[in-house]
C-alpha cells in the first residue's frame, strides 16, 4: 500500500468499530473517552517497541488490541503473598523461599523474585460504544532472560502481583507505551 507521509495509517493501526460493552475481567480506565485516545495508546505502544496484536476472534476493525513486551525488573515487592499462600495449601514443592513464606517470612521470596524474575505485563486495551476506555491486565512473573534465578521456583507455581487500582493500571499502561 502506497502512503504519503501525511496519510492515515492502515486499518490494523486504526480500528473504528467500538466494542458493544465492557467484557468480564476488564476495568474502566476512563469514561467519556475518544477513539483518538485509544489510537494514541496503540501508536505510542508501537513507537515504544511493544507488540500490538489482535485479540483472538476479533477482526481488524474492532477496537481492542493486546499490547505486550513490557517488563519490570526488581518487582519482587509486588507479589501477592495471600494468593500464593492459598496456592501452596493445595500443593507444596519444597523450596527455601516458599518454606520461609509459609513460616511468615516473605523476605526471601521477594528477594528471589527481584533478583531472578521480571514482572511481564500485557494489556488488552479496548474502546466501547459508551465511550469507555477499558483495559484487562495480564501480569505474571517470569524468569529473567538476562539474569536467571540461581535457585528457580517450581514451574507449576503461578506467580502474580497484587491487584492494582485504576490509577496504578493507567500509570503502568502509560509506562508500557512510553507515555509516562
C-alpha positions as CSV (number, residue, x, y, z in Angstrom):
1,X,0.0,0.0,0.0
2,X,1.4,3.3,-1.0
3,X,1.0,6.0,1.6
4,X,2.2,9.6,1.5
5,X,3.8,10.8,4.8
6,X,0.7,12.7,5.8
7,X,-1.9,9.9,5.0
8,X,-3.9,8.0,7.6
9,X,-2.4,4.7,8.9
10,X,-3.6,1.4,7.6
11,X,-6.6,-0.4,9.1
12,X,-4.7,-2.5,11.7
13,X,-3.5,0.7,13.5
14,X,-6.8,2.5,13.2
15,X,-9.7,0.2,14.3
16,X,-13.0,2.0,14.2
17,X,-15.7,-0.4,15.5
18,X,-16.2,0.0,19.3
19,X,-17.0,-2.9,21.5
20,X,-20.7,-3.3,22.4
21,X,-20.0,-3.3,26.1
22,X,-17.3,-4.0,28.7
23,X,-16.5,-7.7,28.7
24,X,-15.9,-9.5,32.0
25,X,-12.5,-9.0,33.5
26,X,-12.0,-5.5,32.1
27,X,-11.6,-2.4,34.1
28,X,-12.6,1.1,33.1
29,X,-9.7,3.4,32.7
30,X,-11.6,6.4,31.5
31,X,-15.2,7.3,30.7
32,X,-16.2,9.8,28.0
33,X,-13.0,9.0,26.2
34,X,-12.4,9.2,22.5
35,X,-11.4,6.9,19.7
36,X,-8.4,9.2,19.2
37,X,-7.1,8.5,22.7
38,X,-7.4,4.7,22.0
39,X,-5.4,5.2,18.8
40,X,-2.8,7.2,20.7
41,X,-2.2,4.3,23.1
42,X,-1.7,1.9,20.1
43,X,0.6,4.3,18.3
44,X,2.7,5.0,21.4
45,X,3.0,1.3,22.2
46,X,4.3,0.7,18.7
47,X,6.8,3.6,19.0
48,X,7.9,2.2,22.3
49,X,8.7,-1.2,20.7
50,X,5.7,-3.1,22.1
51,X,3.9,-5.8,20.2
52,X,0.4,-4.7,19.2
53,X,-1.7,-7.7,18.1
54,X,-5.3,-8.6,17.6
55,X,-7.2,-10.4,20.3
56,X,-8.2,-13.9,19.1
57,X,-11.6,-13.8,17.4
58,X,-11.5,-10.1,16.7
59,X,-11.5,-8.5,13.2
60,X,-9.1,-5.7,12.2
61,X,-11.9,-3.1,12.7
62,X,-12.7,-4.0,16.3
63,X,-11.4,-1.5,18.9
64,X,-9.4,-4.0,21.0
65,X,-5.7,-4.8,20.9
66,X,-3.2,-6.7,23.0
67,X,-0.1,-4.7,24.0
68,X,2.8,-6.9,25.1
69,X,6.5,-6.8,25.6
70,X,6.9,-4.6,28.7
71,X,8.8,-6.0,31.7
72,X,9.5,-4.6,35.1
73,X,12.7,-5.9,36.8
74,X,13.1,-5.9,40.6
75,X,9.4,-6.2,41.2
76,X,9.5,-8.8,44.0
77,X,7.8,-6.5,46.4
78,X,4.7,-6.5,44.3
79,X,4.0,-10.3,44.8
80,X,0.5,-11.2,46.1
81,X,1.6,-13.3,49.1
82,X,-2.0,-14.2,50.1
83,X,-2.8,-15.7,46.7
84,X,0.5,-17.6,46.7
85,X,-0.2,-19.0,50.1
86,X,-3.6,-20.2,49.0
87,X,-1.9,-22.0,46.1
88,X,0.7,-23.5,48.5
89,X,-2.0,-25.0,50.7
90,X,-3.0,-27.3,47.8
91,X,0.5,-28.5,46.9
92,X,4.0,-27.6,48.0
93,X,7.2,-28.3,46.2
94,X,9.9,-27.8,48.8
95,X,11.9,-24.6,48.1
96,X,13.6,-22.5,50.8
97,X,11.8,-19.2,49.8
98,X,8.4,-20.9,49.9
99,X,9.0,-22.6,53.2
100,X,10.1,-19.2,54.6
101,X,6.9,-17.7,53.3
102,X,4.8,-20.4,54.9
103,X,6.5,-19.6,58.2
104,X,5.6,-15.9,57.8
105,X,8.8,-14.5,56.3
106,X,8.2,-13.2,52.7
107,X,11.6,-11.6,52.5
108,X,13.5,-14.4,50.8
109,X,10.8,-14.8,48.2
110,X,10.7,-11.1,47.4
111,X,14.5,-11.1,47.2
112,X,14.5,-14.1,44.8
113,X,11.8,-12.5,42.6
114,X,13.6,-9.2,42.5
115,X,17.0,-10.8,41.6
116,X,16.0,-13.5,39.1
117,X,12.5,-12.7,37.8
118,X,10.8,-10.0,35.9
119,X,7.2,-8.9,36.0
120,X,5.8,-9.3,32.5
121,X,2.9,-7.0,31.7
122,X,0.4,-7.4,28.9
123,X,-2.6,-5.2,28.5
124,X,-5.7,-5.8,26.4
125,X,-7.0,-2.3,25.7
126,X,-10.4,-1.5,24.2
127,X,-12.8,1.2,23.4
128,X,-16.6,0.8,23.8
129,X,-19.7,2.3,22.2
130,X,-20.3,4.0,25.6
131,X,-17.0,5.8,25.0
132,X,-15.2,4.0,27.8
133,X,-11.5,3.2,27.5
134,X,-11.1,-0.2,29.1
135,X,-8.2,-2.5,30.0
136,X,-7.6,-6.1,31.1
137,X,-4.2,-6.5,32.6
138,X,-2.3,-9.8,32.4
139,X,0.6,-9.7,34.8
140,X,2.9,-12.6,35.5
141,X,6.4,-13.2,37.0
142,X,8.7,-15.0,34.6
143,X,12.4,-15.9,35.0
144,X,14.6,-13.1,33.8
145,X,16.2,-13.6,30.4
146,X,19.3,-11.7,31.4
147,X,20.0,-12.9,35.0
148,X,18.0,-16.1,35.5
149,X,17.4,-17.2,39.1
150,X,20.1,-19.3,40.7
151,X,17.5,-21.4,42.6
152,X,14.3,-21.2,40.4
153,X,10.9,-21.7,41.8
154,X,8.8,-24.6,40.6
155,X,7.4,-24.2,37.1
156,X,3.9,-25.1,38.1
157,X,3.7,-22.2,40.6
158,X,1.6,-19.3,39.4
159,X,3.3,-16.1,40.5
160,X,1.1,-13.0,40.3
161,X,1.4,-9.5,41.7
162,X,-1.1,-7.8,44.0
163,X,-4.2,-6.2,42.4
164,X,-3.7,-2.7,41.1
165,X,-6.2,0.2,41.3
166,X,-7.3,2.1,38.2
167,X,-4.8,4.9,38.6
168,X,-1.9,2.4,39.1
169,X,-3.0,0.4,36.0
170,X,-3.2,3.6,33.9
171,X,0.4,4.5,35.0
172,X,1.6,1.0,34.2
173,X,-0.1,1.2,30.8
174,X,1.4,4.6,30.1
175,X,4.9,3.4,31.1
176,X,4.5,0.4,28.8
177,X,3.5,2.8,25.9
178,X,6.3,5.2,26.7
179,X,3.9,8.0,27.7
180,X,5.0,8.4,31.3
